[in-house]
Amino acid sequence: MKPDVREFYDTIGWSQVDDGGEAGPRYQNARYEDLRPVSQEYIRLCHLRVNRHLAPAGRYLLDAGSGPIQYEEYLAYSQGYDYRVCADMSITALKEAREKIGGHGLFVVADIAELPFKKEAFDGVVTLHTIHHLPAEEHLGAYRALHRILAPGRTAVVVNGWSASALMDPFRAFSRFRKRAWLFLRRLLGRSKIEDRRLVLSEGEGSKTEYPEVKSTFVEKDNPRWFKRTVQKEMDAEILVWRSASVHFMKNYIFENRGGKRILDWLYRLEERWPRFFGEKGTYPLIVLKKD
């Protein structure tokens, strides 16, 4: 299972599909994100939430499952640290990360469930979308490993997706209903007329980056109930919001010409006001681990 994850990211996930211009390289893995202009500011602000919960300075920051340090905002996490230690199973990811941070980084091939670092070695820890690549029975062990290597009085930030979202799942259900209704309409009226209508509806939505259709890698996500009865029973861990909107919601319901930016701005403000609610009910929680 883990060798499959490593092979996926070495050969597919962290392969560049374009140079990205000023924003930097764009990887195949970006197909799982919404990178349209209408969503960029909301996503950028959500990325920067991590900074609030890390110590602003220290000797070593661990980026567990660093990937290639995919987005520009991720670079800010280690600005106040002497070194950013990038740990990942993917050699391709570590090579890309080295291109971005050079001598500021230290690069280690490692499994997040078996981190090869001594106790309390890090002044800050961040891991984004990594634990869900482990089998479910190893998730608690990964949290224990992060807590073990964290220095006293410091914090670690963990971002993953929940297996279900009370806020976003209704939109996905409506999309399935809409698709079934669309297929029924095609059969009822004839495909050619509907295809013409689809062409008209698609105009003005902006260009999209095309990614090759490939098999995804292994993912097994948790839910808030599991987290509370396992992780929170062993350590000081708080559920806040990283981002409540799912990629499906943004790509299917947020558009520039339909007030999309205003909707996401409104959503961000609500998340800021009730971070615990949106952390539990949204798509992507921000978990803060603390060590006294």
Backbone as a ProteinNet text record, in pm:
[ID]
protein_1_A
[PRIMARY]
MKPDVREFYDTIGWSQVDDGGEAGPRYQNARYEDLRPVSQEYIRLCHLRVNRHLAPAGRYLLDAGSGPIQYEEYLAYSQGYDYRVCADMSITALKEAREKIGGHGLFVVADIAELPFKKEAFDGVVTLHTIHHLPAEEHLGAYRALHRILAPGRTAVVVNGWSASALMDPFRAFSRFRKRAWLFLRRLLGRSKIEDRRLVLSEGEGSKTEYPEVKSTFVEKDNPRWFKRTVQKEMDAEILVWRSASVHFMKNYIFENRGGKRILDWLYRLEERWPRFFGEKGTYPLIVLKKD
[TERTIARY]
82.7	0	86.5	180.8	269.1	361.5	417	495	414.3	284.5	198.9	185	170.6	160.7	289.9	403.3	533	547.3	512.3	526.5	435.6	313.7	220.3	279.3	331.6	383	517.3	598.5	725.8	705.6	603.9	587.5	474.6	373.2	254.9	222.6	198.2	143.4	225.4	361.1	446.5	517.5	460.1	510.6	452	533.2	489	407.7	291.8	210.8	232.5	281.1	323.4	408.8	472.9	563.3	490.2	359.9	277.7	303	399.4	429.1	481.2	433.1	478.3	440.3	334.9	289.7	377.4	470.3	557.1	500.9	571.8	530.7	392.8	320.3	191.6	204.8	165.6	185.1	55.5	70.5	-47.5	-142	-87.7	-170	-264.5	-237.1	-323.2	-461.5	-477.8	-610.4	-712.1	-663.2	-753.2	-784.3	-743.4	-767.7	-839.4	-901.6	-966.5	-874.5	-807.5	-709	-760.4	-890.6	-946	-930.6	-923.2	-910	-1019.3	-1140.7	-1251.4	-1227.1	-1148.1	-1126.2	-991.4	-903.7	-765.2	-751.2	-821.5	-804.7	-854.6	-967.1	-1019.7	-921.1	-867.3	-772.7	-645.4	-597	-475.4	-492.9	-605.2	-629.4	-640.7	-700.7	-710.7	-573	-488	-351.4	-277.1	-298.4	-223.9	-272.8	-384.5	-432.5	-332.8	-256.2	-159.1	-61.9	-19.2	80.1	37.9	-91.3	-140	-109.9	-94.2	-85.2	53.2	150.7	288.9	366.8	464.9	555.6	621.8	634.6	687.1	833.4	909.5	1052.1	1101.4	1215.1	1273.7	1389.1	1444.1	1557.1	1511.4	1424.2	1379.7	1227.2	1176.2	1035.3	1027.9	949.9	930.2	808.9	828	718.3	704.3	613.2	597.9	505	558.2	482.7	484.3	602.3	615.3	572.9	581.8	563.6	667.4	637.7	732.5	716.5	647.4	604.9	523	405.6	329.4	285.4	244.6	190.7	277.9	276.6	362.8	339.5	213.9	182.8	250.8	275.6	339.6	481.3	545.8	682.4	687.7	577.2	575.5	586.7	552.2	549.1	685.6	792.3	926.6	1011.9	952.7	1032.1	1110.1	1055.8	1123.6	1212	1228.4	1306	1442	1539.3	1670.9	1664.3	1590.6	1581.7	1439.1	1401	1277.1	1316.7	1276.7	1308.4	1193.5	1218.8	1116.8	1129.6	1026.3	1025.5	915.5	950.2	852.4	902	807.5	845.8	886.9	850	873.7	1004.6	1096.4	1221.3	1192.7	1096.4	1060	1015.3	934.7	887.8	1003	1096.9	1208.5	1301.1	1319.1	1400.1	1335	1203.1	1131.6	1137.5	1124.1	1131.6	1269.4	1373	1508.9	1527.5	1465.8	1475	1416.4	1318.3	1248.4	1316	1371.9	1423.5	1573.2	1635.3	1781.1	1838.5	1934.6	2005.1	1920.6	1800.6	1709.7	1649.2	1662.4	1598.5	1693.4	1641.9	1705.4	1605.2	1650.3	1558.5	1578.9	1468.8	1475.6	1367.2	1405.7	1307.2	1252.5	1121.9	1066	916.4	867.3	726.3	671.4	561.7	507.6	467.1	439.3	402	523.8	643.7	766.1	875.1	853.1	947	1080.1	1192.6	1323.4	1392.5	1318.3	1373.5	1361.5	1451.9	1449	1337.6	1305.2	1196.7	1221.5	1115.2	1113.8	1220.4	1240.5	1345.6	1301.3	1169.7	1122.1	1045.7	1071.9	1002.2	868.8	845.2	718.7	703.7	579.9	552.1	428.3	435.5	318.6	310.8	191	170.1	36.2	38.3	-79.3	-117.1	-238.5	-294.1	-201.3	-152.4	-57.8	-108.6	-163	-204.8	-308.9	-392	-495.7	-439.3	-308.3	-245.5	-200.5	-218.8	-185.9	-308.9	-289.2	-402.7	-465.5	-593.2	-665.9	-605	-554.3	-500.6	-370.4	-310.7	-186.9	-208.1	-330.7	-354.7	-321.5	-367.8	-339.7	-190	-120.1	24	95.2	41.2	100.9	85.5	-31.1	-49.3	44.3	61.2	153.1	295.9	334.6	470.7	493.8	396.1	409	418.7	337.8	339.2	471.4	527.4	652.7	769.2	778.1	894	877.4	761.6	734.6	794.9	862.1	922.6	814	836.6	739	708.9	582.9	540.3	519.7	536.7	521.5	397.9	366.6	245.9	276.5	190	193.2	59.1	59.8	-62.6	-80.1	-195.7	-227.9	-351.1	-340.8	-454.7	-482.1	-605.1	-652.3	-798.8	-856.7	-999.5	-1079.1	-1199.9	-1290.3	-1348.3	-1390.7	-1453.5	-1592.2	-1654.3	-1786.5	-1796.8	-1882.9	-1901.1	-2049.3	-2097.5	-2238.5	-2273.6	-2175.9	-2200.9	-2194.7	-2099.9	-2074.1	-2143.7	-2172.2	-2232.2	-2367.2	-2452.6	-2578.3	-2557.2	-2452	-2424.1	-2383.1	-2307.2	-2267.8	-2390.2	-2480.5	-2602.8	-2687.7	-2697.9	-2773.2	-2708.9	-2576.5	-2506.9	-2540.3	-2549	-2586.2	-2728.3	-2818.4	-2955.6	-2960.4	-2884.7	-2881.3	-2828.9	-2727.1	-2671.3	-2773	-2844.5	-2947	-3056.3	-3096.1	-3198.4	-3149	-3019.8	-2961.4	-2961.6	-2922.7	-2921.7	-3062.8	-3158.3	-3297.4	-3342.8	-3304.6	-3342.8	-3279.4	-3156.1	-3089.1	-3163.7	-3203.6	-3277.9	-3413.4	-3474.5	-3609.2	-3610.5	-3516.4	-3517.8	-3422.7	-3335.5	-3239.5	-3105.9	-3000.4	-2867.7	-2819.8	-2843.6	-2786.6	-2834.6	-2963	-3014.4	-2950.5	-2937.1	-2880	-2732.8	-2659.6	-2519.4	-2501.5	-2591.2	-2585	-2606.7	-2700.8	-2730.1	-2610.8	-2544.7	-2427.9	-2317.5	-2301.6	-2198	-2224.1	-2349.5	-2384.1	-2360.1	-2398.9	-2383.8	-2238.3	-2150.9	-2010.7	-1931.4	-1982.8	-1907.8	-1893.6	-1776.7	-1754.2	-1709.1	-1689.6	-1645.9	-1494.4	-1423.7	-1277.5	-1210	-1083.7	-1008	-976.7	-958.1	-926.4	-799.2	-716.4	-598.8	-641.7	-595.2	-631	-527	-574.1	-485.8	-519.3	-419.6	-447.8	-524.4	-617.3	-694.3	-607.2	-577.5	-493.2	-559.6	-516.1	-567.5	-517.3	-604.9	-565	-494.9	-434.4	-363.9	-453.1	-401.1	-477.1	-506.2	-632	-672.7	-773.8	-752.7	-848.6	-861.9	-978.1	-996.9	-1068.6	-1057.4	-1119.5	-1244.4	-1307.7	-1423	-1408.5	-1481.6	-1465.9	-1491.9	-1586.1	-1617.4	-1496.8	-1433.4	-1313.1	-1204.1	-1185.4	-1078.8	-1098.8	-1220.8	-1247.2	-1226.6	-1263.3	-1254.2	-1117.2	-1027.4	-893.5	-785.7	-766.4	-657	-675.9	-796.9	-818.1	-813.4	-827.1	-815.2	-670	-577.7	-436.5	-354.8	-400.7	-318.7	-406.9	-348.2	-418.2	-429.8	-548.6	-570	-701.6	-697.2	-814.5	-851.3	-980.7	-1030.3	-1073.6	-1007.2	-1045	-1067.5	-1089.9	-1116.1	-993.2	-960.3	-863.2	-939.8	-1033.6	-1121.1	-1245.6	-1361.5	-1484.4	-1535.9	-1504.1	-1554.6	-1475.7	-1547	-1482.6	-1450.3	-1360.5	-1327.7	-1451.3	-1527.4	-1650.3	-1745.6	-1765.5	-1855.3	-1807.8	-1679	-1628.3	-1637.4	-1601.1	-1601.4	-1741.7	-1837	-1972.3	-2071.7	-2037.2	-2133.9	-2076.3	-1946.2	-1884.1	-1832.8	-1888.7	-1848.4	-1832.6	-1740.6	-1709.1	-1830.7	-1907.2	-2020.6	-2147.9	-2134.7	-2250.7	-2217.4	-2131	-2096.8	-2012.6	-1932.5	-1855.1	-1758.4	-1687.4	-1591.1	-1660	-1776.1	-1849.9	-1897.2	-1940.2	-1985.7	-1870.8	-1752.9	-1638.6	-1587.4	-1596.7	-1558.6	-1652.6	-1779.2	-1879.6	-1853.4	-1822.3	-1794	-1669.6	-1566.1	-1443.4	-1470.7	-1551.2	-1584.2	-1659.6	-1749.1	-1820.5	-1724.5	-1631.5	-1531.9	-1447.4	-1413.8	-1334.2	-1411.7	-1540.7	-1622.7	-1650.3	-1671.8	-1702.6	-1608.2	-1478.6	-1380.7	-1402.6	-1453.8	-1473.6	-1591.5	-1697.9	-1813.8	-1775.7	-1712.2	-1677.1	-1564.3	-1482.2	-1379.8	-1438	-1544.1	-1606.6	-1703.6	-1776	-1881.1	-1835.9	-1719.9	-1671.7	-1590.7	-1509.1	-1435.1	-1296	-1223.2	-1083.5	-1061.3	-1044.7	-1015.2	-867.5	-841.1	-705.6	-690.2	-610.1	-590.2	-465.9	-482.7	-369.4	-333	-213.3	-160.7	-71.7	-95	-17	57.3	174.8	253.9	295.4	247.5	277.2	423.1
-120.7	0	126.3	136.3	253.1	260	145.9	152.2	204.8	173.8	223.7	375.1	427.8	572.7	639.6	581.8	637.4	637	525.4	515.5	614.8	632.2	726.8	867.5	911.9	1048.7	1064.7	958.7	967.6	975	904.9	894.1	979.4	1012	1082.2	1207.7	1191.7	1301.2	1427.6	1413.9	1532.3	1556.5	1503.9	1537.6	1672.4	1757.5	1890.6	1883.5	1951.8	1959.6	2091.1	2194.4	2318.5	2395.9	2503.7	2577.6	2673.6	2696.1	2777.5	2926.1	2970.8	3113.5	3167.6	3285	3348.7	3268.7	3191	3112	2990.4	2960.3	2845.5	2721.4	2609.5	2487	2439.5	2382.3	2321.9	2172	2096.3	1952.3	1880.4	1754.1	1674.3	1667.1	1667.2	1660.2	1779.1	1887.9	2006	1979.4	1868	1833.8	1814.8	1792.7	1774.3	1905.9	2018.6	2149.8	2237.3	2344	2441.6	2562.6	2577.3	2683.4	2795.5	2804.6	2913.3	3047.7	3156.7	3289.5	3320.2	3272	3303	3246.6	3140.8	3074.9	3106.8	3173.2	3187.8	3260.3	3370.2	3446.9	3368.3	3301.5	3220.2	3110.2	3040.6	2933.1	2987.7	3101.8	3161.6	3193.6	3253.6	3289.7	3165.6	3060.5	2935.8	2874.2	2877.7	2826.4	2899	3029.1	3109.5	3091.6	3024.6	3000.2	2917.9	2835.6	2751.5	2836.3	2949.9	3035.2	3079.7	3097.6	3149.5	3055.2	2928.5	2828.1	2767.3	2820.4	2778.1	2884.5	2842.5	2940.2	3019	3149.8	3230.6	3206.9	3147.8	3129.3	3007.6	2954	2840	2784.1	2674.4	2611.4	2526.7	2428.4	2336.8	2334.8	2345.4	2320	2192.6	2096.8	1974.9	1990	1962.8	1955.2	1807.5	1738.7	1594	1562.9	1495.8	1477.1	1605.4	1663.7	1799.2	1810.5	1698.9	1711.7	1808.7	1877.3	1972.6	2113.8	2124.8	2256	2323.8	2268.8	2288.2	2432	2504.8	2639.2	2744	2862.6	2969.6	3000	2995.6	3027.3	2929.3	2806.7	2707.6	2749.4	2828.7	2872.6	2958.3	3027.9	3120.6	3047.6	2919.5	2849.6	2843.7	2841.4	2824.4	2949.6	3062.8	3184.5	3223.5	3200.6	3239.2	3130.5	3019.8	2906.4	2898.7	2842.7	2824.2	2723.5	2614.6	2510.7	2456.2	2422	2349.4	2205.6	2110.9	1971.1	1909.6	1878.9	1820.2	1668.1	1602.4	1456.7	1403.5	1314.9	1261	1126.4	1040.3	912	925.7	1035.8	1055.1	1129.5	1065.5	1130.1	1247.3	1229.7	1337.5	1460.8	1441.9	1554.2	1627.5	1553.3	1615.5	1691.2	1639.8	1710.3	1842.3	1840.7	1963.9	2063.4	2012.6	2100.7	2164.6	2087.7	2142.5	2254.7	2242.7	2348.2	2479.3	2468.8	2588.9	2653.3	2573.1	2633.3	2612.2	2531.4	2518.9	2494.1	2581	2564.1	2585.8	2641.3	2656.8	2523.3	2423	2295.5	2182	2085.9	1957	1853.3	1749.3	1663	1517.8	1454.6	1320.7	1233.2	1115.8	1017.5	948.3	964.9	912.4	887.6	798	763.7	838.5	911.2	991.6	905.5	778.4	690	640.1	656.6	609.5	714.9	831.7	942	914.7	927.3	889.9	1004.7	1071	1187	1164.3	1222.9	1203.7	1286.8	1253.4	1316.7	1466.6	1544.6	1689.5	1763.2	1719.2	1775.8	1901	1926.4	2032.1	2142	2265.4	2381	2406.4	2340.3	2351.8	2234.1	2190.1	2077.7	2112.3	2084.1	2098.8	1977.2	1927.8	1819.4	1841.2	1844.9	1878	1760.8	1709.8	1607.6	1486.3	1439.4	1327.7	1206.8	1227.4	1114.1	1028.5	1088	1007.9	910.3	917.4	819.4	694.6	693.9	577.4	488.8	359.6	275.1	328.9	311	367.8	328.8	205.3	159.3	230.3	306.2	377.8	527.9	574.6	718	766.7	695.3	737.3	735.2	635.7	628.3	747.1	797.5	914.9	1038.2	1055.9	1167.6	1154.8	1032.8	1011.6	1047.9	1011.4	1040.1	1190.3	1264.1	1409.6	1473.6	1423.7	1477	1446.5	1328.8	1287.4	1377.5	1416.8	1493.4	1643.5	1686	1828.4	1875.5	1989.8	2044.7	2096.8	2091.6	2142.8	2290.7	2325.5	2463.8	2502.5	2408.8	2436.4	2365	2390.9	2335.8	2270.8	2177.7	2114.4	2138.5	2154.2	2176	2060.9	1998	1884.8	1920.4	1908.6	1933.4	1806.6	1760.6	1649.3	1674.2	1588.3	1600.2	1499.5	1537.4	1442.9	1347.5	1232.4	1135.4	1180.4	1268.5	1321.8	1463.2	1543.8	1682.6	1716.4	1754	1790.5	1912.7	1999.4	2119.9	2093.7	2013.1	1996.1	1876	1772.5	1652.2	1677.7	1767.6	1795.1	1850.3	1929	1980.5	1867.5	1772.4	1658.1	1573.2	1556.8	1480.6	1550.8	1683.1	1757.9	1744.8	1740.4	1723.5	1588.6	1485.1	1353.2	1355	1422.4	1434.9	1512	1619.5	1702	1623	1539.2	1458.6	1358.3	1294	1198.4	1267.4	1387.5	1462.5	1502.2	1537.2	1574.9	1457.9	1340.1	1222.5	1186.1	1200.8	1174	1271.9	1400.2	1501	1473	1426.8	1392.2	1281.7	1179.8	1070.2	1114.9	1206.1	1251.2	1339.1	1432	1529.9	1498.1	1402.3	1372.3	1437.6	1363.9	1408.1	1533.7	1548.5	1659.8	1794.5	1808	1935	1970.2	1870.8	1894.7	1931.8	1866.7	1899.2	2044.7	2096.6	2237	2326.7	2290.9	2370.4	2370.4	2256.1	2247.3	2340.5	2351.5	2438.4	2582.9	2626.4	2763.7	2788.6	2693	2710.8	2715.6	2649.9	2643.7	2766.8	2851.6	2968	3068.5	3130.6	3235.8	3187.5	3056.8	3004.9	3005.4	3044.1	3052.8	2923.9	2935.1	2818.1	2729	2602.3	2505.8	2430.8	2401.5	2320.9	2175.5	2111.3	1972.4	1881.1	1786.8	1690.9	1553.1	1470.7	1336.6	1256.3	1174.5	1091.5	974.9	971.7	866.2	811.5	693.3	632.3	708.5	735.3	806.2	710	768	686.4	655.1	576.4	530.3	645.1	656.6	757.7	694.9	714.2	667.7	777.7	840.7	957.9	923.3	1014	997	1084.4	1081	1166.3	1226.4	1333.4	1398.7	1306.4	1216.1	1125.7	1038.2	982.2	901.3	986.1	1106.8	1192.9	1223	1251.6	1287.8	1170.9	1050.8	936.8	869.9	913.4	854.6	959.4	1050.5	1147.6	1240.6	1298.2	1394.3	1329.5	1198.8	1131.5	1116.6	1129.2	1108.2	1236.7	1341.3	1462.5	1585.1	1701.6	1829	1858.2	1841.3	1857.4	1930.9	2035.4	2118.1	2113.9	2103.6	2104.7	2245.6	2304.4	2434	2416.8	2525.2	2515.7	2556.1	2476.5	2514.3	2564.9	2483.1	2524.3	2438.3	2500.1	2421.1	2383.1	2461.5	2435.4	2322.9	2229.3	2120.5	2165.3	2093.3	2122.1	2101.3	1997.2	1972.7	2090.8	2143.5	2257.3	2376.4	2407.2	2526.1	2510.3	2393.1	2374.8	2366.6	2325.6	2306.2	2416.4	2500.7	2601.2	2742.5	2757.9	2890	2935.1	3047.2	3098.1	3249.3	3298.9	3441.3	3525.5	3483.3	3563.5	3540.2	3468.1	3444.8	3483.1	3581.3	3629.6	3534.5	3452.5	3350.1	3404.8	3511.8	3568.5	3620.7	3682.2	3733.7	3619.3	3511.2	3395.6	3338.6	3324.6	3269.9	3365.8	3494.7	3593.3	3584.1	3571.2	3555	3427	3318.2	3191.3	3202.4	3268.3	3284.7	3362.3	3465.5	3544.7	3460.6	3375.1	3286.4	3187.7	3134.6	3042.4	3110.1	3237.1	3311.1	3332.4	3349.1	3375.9	3248.6	3135.6	3008.6	2899.5	2908.7	2812.9	2669.4	2649.9	2513.5	2447	2519.9	2464	2424	2514.9	2486.1	2383.9	2374.6	2271.9	2131.9	2117	1985.8	1954.1	2053.2	2029.2	2048.8	2114.2	2140	2024.1	2052.7	1947.8	1925.6	2035.4	2024.5	2087.8	2007.4	2061.9	2099.6	2193.4	2228.4	2183.5	2080.9	2023.4	2085.6	2140.4	2198.9	2106.4	2049.3	1967.1	2053.9	2050.5	2130.4	2040.3	2087.8	2011.1	2101.5	2074.1	2158.7	2144
0	0	0	98	102.9	-18.9	-64.7	-188.3	-306.4	-308.9	-416.8	-408.7	-286.2	-268.7	-314	-273.3	-312.6	-464.1	-526.8	-672.6	-743.9	-691.3	-753.3	-755.2	-641	-635.2	-707.5	-708.5	-780.1	-931.1	-980.8	-1125.7	-1182.1	-1098	-1149.5	-1070.1	-939.4	-859.5	-860.9	-855	-852.9	-986.3	-1093.5	-1226.2	-1267.7	-1329	-1369.1	-1498	-1496.9	-1618.4	-1691.8	-1621.1	-1685	-1584.6	-1632.6	-1544	-1451.7	-1476.5	-1388	-1393.3	-1473.6	-1481.9	-1350	-1311.6	-1187.4	-1064.1	-1073.4	-958.4	-933.5	-1024.6	-1006.2	-1073.5	-1067.8	-1136.5	-1091.9	-1186.4	-1154	-1174.4	-1071.4	-1072.7	-1106.7	-1146.8	-1178.7	-1060.3	-939.6	-819.2	-805.2	-878	-871.8	-931.7	-998.7	-1052.5	-939.9	-817.3	-703.3	-633.1	-691.1	-633.7	-735.7	-690.2	-777.8	-789.4	-902.3	-920.2	-1010.1	-1029	-1111	-1038.8	-1112.8	-1050.8	-949.1	-972.3	-882.3	-741.6	-730.6	-602.2	-538.8	-611.8	-566.8	-433.4	-413.4	-290	-169.2	-182.9	-73.6	-36.5	-136.9	-110.9	-48.2	-96.5	-41.2	106.8	143.4	282.4	371	317.2	394.1	416.3	313.5	329.1	440.8	451	548.2	691	711.7	847.6	928.9	862.9	933.4	1014.4	958.5	1024.9	1164.1	1185.4	1313.4	1429.7	1399.6	1505.3	1518.5	1445	1459.7	1535	1611.6	1671.8	1558.5	1572.8	1461.8	1430.8	1523.5	1500.7	1577.9	1533	1601.4	1521.2	1570.7	1502.8	1384.4	1412.3	1307.5	1298.1	1175.3	1147	1064.8	1109.6	1033	942.2	813.7	716.6	680.9	749.2	734.1	617.5	517	393.5	313.2	300.5	244.7	100.2	25.1	-118.6	-173.4	-282.9	-340.2	-282.7	-166.6	-112.3	-223.1	-244.6	-367.9	-394.2	-290.4	-311.4	-243.8	-300	-251.2	-104.2	-59.5	80	176.3	131.8	218.3	258	174.7	204.1	330.6	360.5	474.1	607.9	612.7	740.7	808.6	729.9	787.9	779.6	749.1	731	855.7	973.9	1096.9	1155.2	1083.2	1133.8	1063.4	1133.6	1072.8	958	980.6	878.7	869.5	749	724.8	688.7	770.1	745.8	667.2	541.5	454.5	459.2	508.9	517.4	426.1	334.9	241.3	190.7	151.4	93.5	-52.6	-114.9	-257.3	-282.9	-354.8	-394.6	-488.3	-577.1	-670	-593.9	-489.8	-409.7	-343.5	-285.7	-214.7	-310	-430.2	-529.7	-568.7	-585.4	-618.6	-502.7	-380.1	-263.1	-252.1	-281.6	-275.4	-377.1	-492.6	-593.8	-541.2	-452.6	-404.4	-284	-192.7	-69.1	-48.9	-131.8	-128.8	9.2	51	177	300.8	285.7	399.7	440.2	352.2	377.9	410.5	485	506.7	458.7	388.4	315.5	355.9	400.5	458	395.9	348.7	303.7	427.9	452.4	577.6	564.4	648.2	660.3	781.7	765	874.6	994.6	972.5	1083.3	1160.8	1104.2	1168.9	1150	1204	1184	1255.1	1184.2	1240.1	1313.8	1401.7	1472.9	1623.9	1698	1842.2	1906	2026.5	2100	2116.4	2094.1	2117.8	2036.2	1911.9	1826.7	1751.5	1742.7	1653.6	1728.4	1686.9	1743	1674.8	1565	1494.7	1400.4	1378.6	1288.9	1207	1078.3	992.5	901.1	879.4	783.6	715	583.4	502.9	412.4	429.7	340	328	441.6	440.2	516.9	636.1	719.8	648.5	564.7	497.8	394.1	366.3	277.4	353.4	484.6	566	584.7	609.1	648.3	776.8	794.5	907.7	1041.8	1052.2	1180.1	1216.8	1125.9	1154.7	1180.8	1170.6	1186.7	1327.1	1428	1565.1	1591.1	1538.8	1555.5	1493	1381.6	1317.1	1405.1	1467.3	1560	1679.9	1729.4	1841.8	1802.9	1680.5	1635	1625.6	1574.7	1564.3	1702.7	1795.2	1930.8	2000.1	1976	2039.8	2000.8	1875.5	1828.4	1848.8	1899.4	1920.4	2052.6	2050.3	2172	2266.5	2396.6	2493.3	2468.4	2485.5	2466	2321	2229.3	2087	2031.8	1906	1844.7	1710.5	1674.1	1542.2	1474.9	1344.3	1267.2	1169.1	1174.4	1087.2	1004.7	873.7	784.6	704.7	710.5	628.1	596	516.4	487.6	567.5	609.2	673	568.3	612.1	522	478.8	556.4	522.9	577.7	516.8	559.4	562.5	680.4	693.4	608.8	584.9	504.8	355.1	311.7	169	105.8	183.9	125.8	58.7	111.1	39.6	-101.3	-121	-255.3	-349.5	-297.6	-381.1	-415.1	-318.2	-344.6	-450.3	-441.2	-541.7	-679.2	-684.4	-812.3	-874.9	-791.4	-844.2	-899.1	-825.8	-874.1	-1005.2	-1012.2	-1132.7	-1252	-1226.7	-1334.8	-1386	-1292	-1335.1	-1415.2	-1369.3	-1442	-1581.2	-1588.8	-1717.3	-1815.8	-1767.3	-1853	-1899.6	-1809.3	-1847.4	-1955.3	-1940	-2038.2	-2173.5	-2172.5	-2298.8	-2371.3	-2295.6	-2358.3	-2408.8	-2334	-2368.9	-2493.4	-2503.5	-2612	-2726.4	-2704.8	-2810.2	-2781.5	-2804	-2761.8	-2833.2	-2961.1	-3037.4	-2986.3	-2953.2	-2902.6	-2768.3	-2683.8	-2552.3	-2564.3	-2657.1	-2674.8	-2716.8	-2803.2	-2841.9	-2721.8	-2636.2	-2518.1	-2423.2	-2407.7	-2320	-2367.2	-2498.5	-2552.9	-2515.4	-2523.2	-2487.6	-2340	-2255.1	-2111.3	-2069	-2143.2	-2101.9	-2140.9	-2229.5	-2272.9	-2159.5	-2150.5	-2051.7	-1916.8	-1897	-1767.7	-1754	-1858.9	-1850.5	-1891.3	-1923.9	-1967	-1848.6	-1876.5	-1772.1	-1809.9	-1710.7	-1735.3	-1749.1	-1854.8	-1877.9	-1813	-1732.6	-1669.8	-1724.3	-1750.5	-1799	-1695.5	-1741.9	-1650.9	-1604.9	-1477.6	-1422.9	-1297.3	-1258.1	-1136.6	-1014.9	-920.7	-799.3	-704.1	-600.3	-502.9	-383	-290.3	-174.5	-78.2	-37.4	60.3	155.6	285.7	387	492.2	498.3	582.7	713	808.8	939	950	1065.9	1092.9	1232.5	1264.6	1395.5	1513.9	1498	1609.8	1643.4	1540.3	1563.3	1629	1580.4	1630.6	1778.8	1819	1958.1	2053.1	2009.1	2100.8	2100.4	2010.3	2005.9	2031.6	1938.2	1948.2	2066.8	2082.9	2191.4	2328.8	2338.4	2466.8	2510.4	2415.1	2446.4	2452.7	2385.7	2378	2362.3	2386.5	2370.7	2221.8	2166.3	2022.3	1999.3	1919.7	1893.5	1746.1	1717.9	1580.3	1543.4	1445.3	1390	1239.7	1170.2	1026.7	946.2	847.1	744.8	623.1	576	466.5	469.4	472.1	477.7	340	236.3	101.7	34.9	-23.5	-96.6	-238.7	-302.6	-442.3	-529.6	-500.5	-577.5	-569.2	-448.9	-431.2	-512.9	-505.6	-575	-726.6	-776.9	-922.4	-980.8	-900.3	-952.6	-917.2	-817	-772.6	-762.2	-777.7	-764.7	-901.2	-951.8	-1082.6	-1076.7	-1155.8	-1157.4	-1190.6	-1289.1	-1334.8	-1253.7	-1142.4	-1054.8	-911.1	-896.5	-763.5	-683.3	-750.8	-682	-578.6	-612.4	-518.2	-393.2	-409.6	-293.5	-204.5	-266.9	-189.1	-106.3	-166.7	-93.6	12.7	-14.3	87.8	207.7	181.2	287.4	366.2	295.4	361.8	450.2	400.9	478.4	607.2	598.5	717.5	820.8	772.9	864.8	930.7	854	909.7	1016.7	992.4	1090.1	1219.9	1209	1327.7	1407.6	1336.5	1403.6	1354.7	1387.9	1334.4	1380.6	1501.9	1550.6	1479.5	1460.6	1389.8	1247.6	1174	1035.4	1026.3	1131.5	1133.6	1142	1220	1234.7	1121.9	1073.2	973.9	830	810.8	675.9	620.5	521	451.4	508.4	534.9	574.8	712.6	815.8	948.7	961.6	1049.6	1089.3	1234.5	1254.8	1386.9	1451.1	1570.5	1642.9	1758.7	1752.1	1862	1949.4	2079.8	2173.8	2271.4	2314.2	2410.2	2523	2642.7	2758.1	2797.4
[MASK]
++++++++++++++++++++++++++++++++++++++++++++++++++++++++++++++++++++++++++++++++++++++++++++++++++++++++++++++++++++++++++++++++++++++++++++++++++++++++++++++++++++++++++++++++++++++++++++++++++++++++++++++++++++++++++++++++++++++++++++++++++++++++++++++++++++++++++++++++++++++++++++++++++++

